Amino acid sequence: MLTNQTPLPALARAHRDHLGQSHILVIAKGAWLLSTGRMAPAEQQVGLHMQPVKRRIGDLELAPAQRAALHARLQDEVIWLDHDLAPPKPACDVMVAGYATAPFDHPHPFIDAGVRIGDKSSGLRAFAPRFWQDGWLGHKAKALATTVQRVPLSYAFADWPSGFAIEQGDETAYLPWIEALHADSRRRSHARVPAGFGFWPENAVHRSKHSGTFDDAWLRERSPDLPTDFDPRFYNAAHPELQLVRAPQAGTAIRLVHLARQAIIDCTFPALALAVQARTAAGHMPAPTAMTADTIIIEPDHDRLSIVWRALVPSGQQADAVRSVRLFKTANPAA
């Protein structure tokens, strides 16, 4: 069905959207090197992930104090990278799969890390493992280590129930390893402000609130289609602070701070535009459909930035049914 005239991994598959309409979903993915500044294409492209990429917590890069704090969770798995099969997303996700890293490889009491793309930025603070210590003056945070060098930027270490859940009365609870810069979990009555630059699962509040209502009425009247109140914003898996209204323009400045052993990485968003051309059973070729870049995946330890493009082409019926689609490059967007 798909004729791919680009060097990028790509696929086309049937897709039924949340409104019950049939489409051909086309997905393409490209990878660039961060270290070149102007983003040279990676010699070896990264294939499309057909399933989430999971990591065992015990296989993450952890210091002895971190392993001690996680001794009961070392066999648990976290989703490190999402699959690439989602339909088009309303916003452009920016996700970092990596670690907050102390500058110059010197451990610090905490690490402030950040991402900036154009005028959009997000920051967080990463800590060594800490836990509540109950004293005659009340609770205070006590660290298992005075400094930290690397902290995984996973939802599993954030301040929410599927990370480090801190409940009143839990005297031995560990505090989250990553926090929003404006949050402070050292107070027992603190507001929960989950922070993180990576993938967020479906039960995260900013995703689950868009999933719709799966009740008896849905089971009787809609299943297996999605609920009528489903919102496609559910597909956006990045932290809300790293969901862009639209993909950056070519040449947009990108800065990564304390996300690799090189303290600051500066680069620019690459220039590449893609489109798909459908061909119907009757031989007609409707106007090409522009592909939309809606996912940016940054892997500092692999010196890599990947972009995922998506497009939906109506499947059509009878003579207008789509028989094939062609993926090709168009004129580069202005830098």
VOPA-922861 format. One line per 3 residues: number of its first residue (from 0); their letters; for each residue x, z, y of C-alpha. Coordinates in steps of 0.25 Angstrom, whole numbers, plus 5000, padded with zeros to 4 digits. Layout:
# VOPA-922861
NUM = A = X:Z:Y  ... .
This chain:
# VOPA-922861
0 = MLT = 5000:5000:5000  5011:5003:5010  5022:4994:5014 .
3 = NQT = 5033:5002:5021  5041:4994:5031  5049:5006:5036 .
6 = PLP = 5060:5014:5030  5052:5027:5030  5045:5033:5018 .
9 = ALA = 5030:5030:5019  5017:5030:5011  5003:5026:5012 .
12 = RAH = 4991:5033:5005  4976:5034:5005  4971:5045:5014 .
15 = RDH = 4957:5050:5017  4957:5058:5030  4949:5070:5034 .
18 = LGQ = 4937:5062:5038  4936:5055:5025  4942:5041:5030 .
21 = SHI = 4952:5034:5021  4965:5029:5026  4979:5025:5022 .
24 = LVI = 4989:5036:5026  5003:5030:5029  5014:5040:5030 .
27 = AKG = 5029:5037:5034  5041:5047:5036  5054:5045:5042 .
30 = AWL = 5066:5054:5044  5077:5055:5055  5090:5063:5056 .
33 = LST = 5089:5074:5066  5104:5075:5069  5105:5061:5075 .
36 = GRM = 5098:5065:5087  5090:5052:5089  5085:5053:5075 .
39 = APA = 5092:5043:5066  5083:5040:5053  5087:5047:5041 .
42 = EQQ = 5095:5039:5031  5086:5045:5020  5071:5046:5023 .
45 = VGL = 5063:5057:5018  5052:5053:5009  5037:5057:5011 .
48 = HMQ = 5034:5071:5006  5022:5069:4996  5021:5084:4995 .
51 = PVK = 5025:5096:5003  5040:5100:5002  5041:5114:4997 .
54 = RRI = 5052:5124:4998  5054:5137:4990  5057:5148:5000 .
57 = GDL = 5068:5153:4991  5075:5139:4993  5074:5139:5008 .
60 = ELA = 5087:5143:5016  5086:5158:5017  5096:5169:5020 .
63 = PAQ = 5096:5182:5011  5087:5190:5021  5077:5178:5021 .
66 = RAA = 5077:5178:5006  5075:5193:5005  5063:5192:5014 .
69 = LHA = 5057:5181:5006  5060:5186:4992  5045:5186:4988 .
72 = RLQ = 5043:5172:4993  5056:5164:4989  5048:5157:4978 .
75 = DEV = 5037:5152:4987  5037:5138:4992  5035:5133:5007 .
78 = IWL = 5031:5119:5011  5044:5115:5018  5039:5101:5021 .
81 = DHD = 5025:5095:5021  5021:5083:5013  5020:5070:5021 .
84 = LAP = 5006:5065:5016  4997:5071:5027  4988:5062:5035 .
87 = PKP = 4991:5059:5050  4992:5072:5058  4986:5075:5071 .
90 = ACD = 4999:5081:5077  5013:5078:5074  5019:5089:5065 .
93 = VMV = 5034:5093:5068  5039:5102:5056  5053:5107:5054 .
96 = AGY = 5057:5110:5040  5069:5119:5041  5075:5132:5047 .
99 = ATA = 5077:5139:5060  5092:5140:5060  5101:5149:5068 .
102 = PFD = 5110:5141:5078  5124:5139:5074  5122:5145:5060 .
105 = HPH = 5122:5159:5066  5111:5168:5061  5103:5174:5072 .
108 = PFI = 5092:5185:5073  5082:5174:5075  5081:5159:5077 .
111 = DAG = 5073:5152:5087  5070:5138:5083  5063:5126:5089 .
114 = VRI = 5058:5112:5089  5055:5103:5101  5050:5089:5101 .
117 = GDK = 5048:5083:5114  5040:5094:5122  5035:5101:5110 .
120 = SSG = 5043:5113:5105  5041:5125:5095  5050:5137:5092 .
123 = LRA = 5051:5148:5083  5060:5160:5080  5065:5162:5066 .
126 = FAP = 5069:5176:5061  5077:5183:5050  5067:5190:5040 .
129 = RFW = 5061:5202:5046  5051:5212:5041  5042:5224:5047 .
132 = QDG = 5049:5237:5047  5040:5249:5049  5045:5260:5057 .
135 = WLG = 5041:5272:5065  5039:5264:5077  5031:5253:5070 .
138 = HKA = 5035:5240:5064  5047:5232:5067  5053:5219:5062 .
141 = KAL = 5066:5221:5053  5075:5209:5050  5081:5207:5036 .
144 = ATT = 5092:5200:5043  5097:5201:5057  5099:5186:5058 .
147 = VQR = 5094:5173:5052  5100:5159:5051  5089:5150:5045 .
150 = VPL = 5074:5152:5044  5065:5142:5037  5055:5137:5046 .
153 = SYA = 5043:5138:5036  5029:5143:5038  5033:5152:5026 .
156 = FAD = 5041:5161:5036  5031:5161:5048  5021:5171:5053 .
159 = WPS = 5009:5168:5046  5002:5172:5032  5009:5161:5024 .
162 = GFA = 5023:5165:5030  5026:5180:5033  5012:5186:5034 .
165 = IEQ = 5014:5199:5042  5002:5208:5040  4999:5222:5046 .
168 = GDE = 5003:5233:5037  5013:5224:5029  5025:5233:5032 .
171 = TAY = 5035:5224:5025  5031:5210:5030  5041:5201:5034 .
174 = LPW = 5040:5194:5048  5040:5179:5049  5053:5172:5050 .
177 = IEA = 5048:5162:5060  5040:5165:5072  5035:5158:5085 .
180 = LHA = 5043:5161:5097  5032:5168:5103  5028:5176:5091 .
183 = DSR = 5033:5190:5087  5030:5195:5073  5038:5208:5075 .
186 = RRS = 5025:5214:5080  5015:5218:5070  5003:5213:5078 .
189 = HAR = 5010:5199:5081  5002:5186:5082  5004:5177:5070 .
192 = VPA = 5011:5165:5076  5016:5156:5064  5029:5148:5068 .
195 = GFG = 5036:5137:5060  5041:5123:5062  5039:5118:5048 .
198 = FWP = 5027:5114:5039  5014:5123:5040  5005:5124:5028 .
201 = ENA = 4990:5121:5027  4986:5136:5028  4993:5138:5042 .
204 = VHR = 4983:5141:5052  4986:5129:5061  4983:5120:5049 .
207 = SKH = 4972:5127:5041  4963:5128:5053  4962:5113:5053 .
210 = SGT = 4959:5112:5038  4944:5112:5039  4934:5119:5031 .
213 = FDD = 4934:5119:5016  4921:5125:5012  4909:5123:5003 .
216 = AWL = 4903:5113:5013  4916:5105:5012  4917:5106:4997 .
219 = RER = 4903:5100:4996  4903:5090:5007  4917:5085:5010 .
222 = SPD = 4927:5088:4999  4937:5082:4996  4937:5077:5010 .
225 = LPT = 4943:5087:5021  4933:5096:5029  4926:5090:5041 .
228 = DFD = 4933:5100:5050  4947:5096:5044  4957:5094:5056 .
231 = PRF = 4969:5084:5053  4977:5094:5061  4978:5101:5048 .
234 = YNA = 4988:5091:5044  4998:5096:5054  5008:5105:5047 .
237 = AHP = 5017:5108:5058  5017:5121:5067  5007:5119:5078 .
240 = ELQ = 5018:5120:5088  5025:5108:5081  5013:5099:5080 .
243 = LVR = 5015:5087:5091  5003:5080:5097  5010:5067:5093 .
246 = APQ = 5023:5063:5087  5035:5063:5097  5039:5050:5104 .
249 = AGT = 5052:5043:5100  5063:5050:5107  5056:5063:5108 .
252 = AIR = 5067:5075:5109  5067:5084:5097  5075:5097:5097 .
255 = LVH = 5076:5107:5085  5082:5121:5088  5088:5130:5078 .
258 = LAR = 5082:5122:5066  5095:5118:5060  5110:5122:5060 .
261 = QAI = 5112:5113:5072  5105:5122:5083  5098:5111:5091 .
264 = IDC = 5094:5097:5085  5090:5087:5095  5084:5073:5091 .
267 = TFP = 5073:5064:5096  5060:5059:5089  5063:5045:5082 .
270 = ALA = 5057:5032:5086  5049:5026:5074  5035:5020:5074 .
273 = LAV = 5027:5016:5062  5014:5009:5059  5006:5005:5047 .
276 = QAR = 4999:4991:5045  4987:4991:5035  4983:4979:5028 .
279 = TAA = 4969:4978:5022  4963:4972:5010  4959:4960:5018 .
282 = GHM = 4973:4958:5024  4970:4963:5037  4980:4971:5045 .
285 = PAP = 4974:4981:5055  4983:4986:5067  4994:4994:5062 .
288 = TAM = 4993:5009:5063  5003:5018:5069  5010:5029:5061 .
291 = TAD = 5010:5042:5068  5021:5052:5066  5015:5065:5064 .
294 = TII = 5025:5074:5056  5040:5077:5060  5048:5085:5050 .
297 = IEP = 5061:5091:5055  5071:5095:5044  5083:5100:5052 .
300 = DHD = 5091:5104:5039  5090:5089:5034  5093:5083:5048 .
303 = RLS = 5079:5076:5047  5067:5073:5055  5056:5066:5048 .
306 = IVW = 5043:5060:5054  5030:5057:5046  5021:5046:5051 .
309 = RAL = 5007:5044:5046  4995:5034:5048  4981:5032:5043 .
312 = VPS = 4976:5018:5040  4961:5017:5037  4960:5012:5022 .
315 = GQQ = 4948:5003:5025  4938:4997:5015  4937:4984:5008 .
318 = ADA = 4943:4972:5015  4949:4982:5026  4955:4992:5015 .
321 = VRS = 4969:4994:5018  4978:4988:5006  4992:4990:5012 .
324 = VRL = 4999:4997:5024  5012:4993:5030  5021:5004:5037 .
327 = FKT = 5031:4998:5048  5039:5002:5060  5033:4999:5074 .
330 = ANP = 5040:4998:5087  5048:5011:5090  5041:5021:5099 .
333 = AA = 5047:5022:5113  5058:5032:5113 .
